[in-house]
Amino acid sequence: CGGEMIFSETWQRVLDGTKTETTRFRRGYYKVGHSYAVQSGRGKAAAGRIMIDECGLDSVLNRCESHYHEEGFQSQAAMLGVLLRMNGSISSRQTVYWFRFHLISPPTPAGVSP
């Protein structure tokens, strides 16, 4: 099952368990019950694997207000900052896909980054 899921700025949070959700502007091919390699960038080595447990559709501001901790951020502003940096401008009515997941394979050995 699966393929890869890129976490360019937040892959370490996935591995340490502080990030259990991700917000995406496109649905992509991600499906509940499938596993995906955790990568820090396209073509990078896998640092672990996650399993998608749940997914849905919501407004970006609602996701940022109520789910920033699950995304691995300390504040809504921090989450919005990363989303803006990675995706450019965001409309307050922007619809996003969210994916809740859990880590199913351990991270790579200490000192090895993907």
ChimeraX attribute file (.defattr): number of C-alpha atoms within 10 A of each C-alpha:
attribute: neighborCount
match mode: 1-to-1
recipient: residues
	/A:1	8
	/A:2	16
	/A:3	12
	/A:4	20
	/A:5	22
	/A:6	17
	/A:7	16
	/A:8	13
	/A:9	11
	/A:10	18
	/A:11	21
	/A:12	20
	/A:13	15
	/A:14	24
	/A:15	22
	/A:16	13
	/A:17	12
	/A:18	15
	/A:19	22
	/A:20	22
	/A:21	22
	/A:22	21
	/A:23	23
	/A:24	16
	/A:25	15
	/A:26	11
	/A:27	15
	/A:28	9
	/A:29	9
	/A:30	18
	/A:31	17
	/A:32	13
	/A:33	13
	/A:34	14
	/A:35	23
	/A:36	22
	/A:37	20
	/A:38	27
	/A:39	23
	/A:40	20
	/A:41	16
	/A:42	11
	/A:43	10
	/A:44	13
	/A:45	15
	/A:46	19
	/A:47	21
	/A:48	19
	/A:49	23
	/A:50	24
	/A:51	22
	/A:52	21
	/A:53	16
	/A:54	13
	/A:55	17
	/A:56	11
	/A:57	15
	/A:58	14
	/A:59	15
	/A:60	22
	/A:61	18
	/A:62	16
	/A:63	22
	/A:64	21
	/A:65	14
	/A:66	11
	/A:67	20
	/A:68	22
	/A:69	17
	/A:70	18
	/A:71	24
	/A:72	22
	/A:73	19
	/A:74	11
	/A:75	16
	/A:76	18
	/A:77	13
	/A:78	14
	/A:79	20
	/A:80	19
	/A:81	13
	/A:82	14
	/A:83	18
	/A:84	12
	/A:85	9
	/A:86	11
	/A:87	11
	/A:88	9
	/A:89	10
	/A:90	14
	/A:91	9
	/A:92	10
	/A:93	11
	/A:94	13
	/A:95	18
	/A:96	18
	/A:97	18
	/A:98	23
	/A:99	21
	/A:100	19
	/A:101	24
	/A:102	17
	/A:103	21
	/A:104	15
	/A:105	15
	/A:106	12
	/A:107	19
	/A:108	14
	/A:109	8
	/A:110	6
	/A:111	6
	/A:112	8
	/A:113	15
	/A:114	17
